[in-house]
Amino acid sequence: MSDQDDPAPGTRVLIVDDNVDTVRMMKILLKRKGFQVQTANDGAEALNAAATFRPEVVLLDLTMPGMSGQAVASALREGATTADALIVAVSGYGDQGVPEAFDHLLVKPVDHEALMTLLERADRGPGA
């Protein structure tokens, strides 16, 4: 997908990370690619945002102060509107494998091609 492409209604992506710069850069990238983007900087904010935004994809930092990414992912899996969301763990630790309640793991710094591949698959729907 190039910057010039106009994807059919953009997939709703929730970016959750306590690093404000990381969130800002990912938001810019994804909005340019046509995705609808909401952001949060901690677990409680993420759960509140998810309740109203109803994300199809969640990019979720694992290590945040207060509520961990694992706790957020587990809560999202229990939610009626987020149980089937694609939840991607974003972590600086690549040797742990994909944590429970997550569908994928991306290691920081996030490879933008790998991220776009995941999101384009989500944008086409299940089974794409």
Secondary structure, DSSP 8 states (H G I E B T S, - for coil): --TT---SS--EEEEE-S-HHHHHHHHHHHHHTT-EEEEESSHHHHHHHHHHH--SEEEEES--SSS-HHHHHHHHHHSTTTTTSEEEEEES--TT-S-TT-SEEEESS--HHHHHHHHHHHHH-TT-
